[in-house]
Amino acid sequence: QVQLVESGGGLVQPGGSLGLSCAASGSIFSIDNMAWYRQAPGEQRGLVATITSGSSTNYADSVKGRFTISRDNAKNTVYLLMNSLKPEDTAVYYCNAILNPRGPNGGPRPLVNVWGQGTQVTVSS
């Protein structure tokens, strides 16, 4: 069973910084794209940033220049560094990965889409 475990959320003042991490565990053959999404109260979940296996990145316009996504393929971990935080960044942040689980013969199983449990980020004075 593959799972994503997030850490690093919390309360931060406007203008501050916070880092999130998300580690994939279980029997994994390979990981394709990894991403961070967020969902504020009363709103739909939206994309924050994505990173490919080759570390190409893409960001939502609202976070460009403030957030940085990165990954450590050896650790099956994705990170999100958030700078210059604003109250409107307050949300539950979810990690996402598209990956091939490892099959019983050691080879890849079909791609699956896996979500973390979410971590709360609150930006407030």
FENKANOR-V540008 format. One record per pair of residues at least 4 apart in sequence whose C-alpha atoms are under 8 Angstrom apart, sorted by the first residue. I is the first residue (numbers start at 0). J is the second residue. Records with the same first field share a line. If there is no record, write none. Layout:
BEGIN
I->J + J
END
This chain:
BEGIN
0->25 + 26
1->23 + 24 + 25 + 26 + 27 + 100 + 113
2->23 + 24 + 25 + 113 + 114 + 115
3->21 + 22 + 23 + 24 + 94 + 95 + 113 + 114 + 115 + 116
4->21 + 22 + 23 + 24 + 115 + 116
5->19 + 20 + 21 + 22 + 93 + 94 + 115 + 116 + 117 + 118
6->19 + 20 + 21 + 118
7->17 + 18 + 19 + 20 + 118
8->17 + 18 + 19 + 118 + 119 + 120
9->118 + 119 + 120 + 121
10->120 + 121 + 122 + 123
11->15 + 16 + 17 + 84 + 120 + 121 + 122 + 123 + 124
12->84 + 122 + 123 + 124
13->83 + 84 + 85 + 86 + 122 + 123 + 124
14->82 + 83 + 84 + 85
15->82 + 83 + 84
16->80 + 81 + 82 + 83 + 84
17->80 + 81 + 82
18->78 + 79 + 80 + 81
19->78 + 79 + 80
20->76 + 77 + 78 + 79
21->76 + 77 + 78 + 94 + 115
22->74 + 75 + 76 + 77
23->75 + 76
24->75
26->100 + 101
27->98 + 99 + 100 + 101
28->98 + 99 + 100 + 101 + 102 + 105 + 106 + 107 + 108
29->98 + 99 + 100 + 101 + 107
30->52 + 75 + 96 + 97 + 98 + 99
31->51 + 52 + 96 + 97 + 98 + 99
32->49 + 50 + 51 + 52 + 96 + 97 + 98
33->49 + 50 + 51 + 52 + 77 + 94 + 95 + 96 + 97
34->46 + 47 + 48 + 49 + 50 + 77 + 94 + 95 + 96
35->46 + 47 + 48 + 49 + 79 + 92 + 93 + 94 + 95
36->44 + 45 + 46 + 47 + 48 + 92 + 93 + 94 + 95
37->44 + 45 + 46 + 47 + 90 + 91 + 92 + 93
38->42 + 43 + 44 + 45 + 90 + 91 + 92
39->43 + 44 + 89 + 90 + 91
40->90
46->58 + 59
47->58 + 59 + 62
48->56 + 57 + 58 + 59 + 68
49->56 + 57 + 58 + 68
50->54 + 55 + 56 + 57 + 68 + 69 + 70
51->55 + 56
52->72
54->69 + 70
56->68
58->62 + 63
59->63
62->66
65->81 + 82 + 83 + 84
66->79 + 80 + 81 + 82
67->79 + 80 + 81
68->77 + 78 + 79 + 80
69->77 + 78 + 79
70->75 + 76 + 77 + 78
71->75 + 76 + 77
72->76
84->88 + 122
85->89 + 122
86->121 + 122 + 123
87->122
88->120 + 121 + 122
89->119 + 120 + 121 + 122
90->119 + 120 + 121
91->117 + 118 + 119 + 120
92->117 + 118 + 119 + 120
93->114 + 115 + 116 + 117 + 118
94->114 + 115 + 116 + 117
95->112 + 113 + 114 + 115
96->112 + 113 + 114
97->110 + 111 + 112 + 113
98->110 + 111 + 112 + 113
99->107 + 108 + 109 + 110 + 111
100->107 + 108 + 109 + 110 + 111
101->105 + 106 + 107 + 108
102->106 + 107 + 108
END
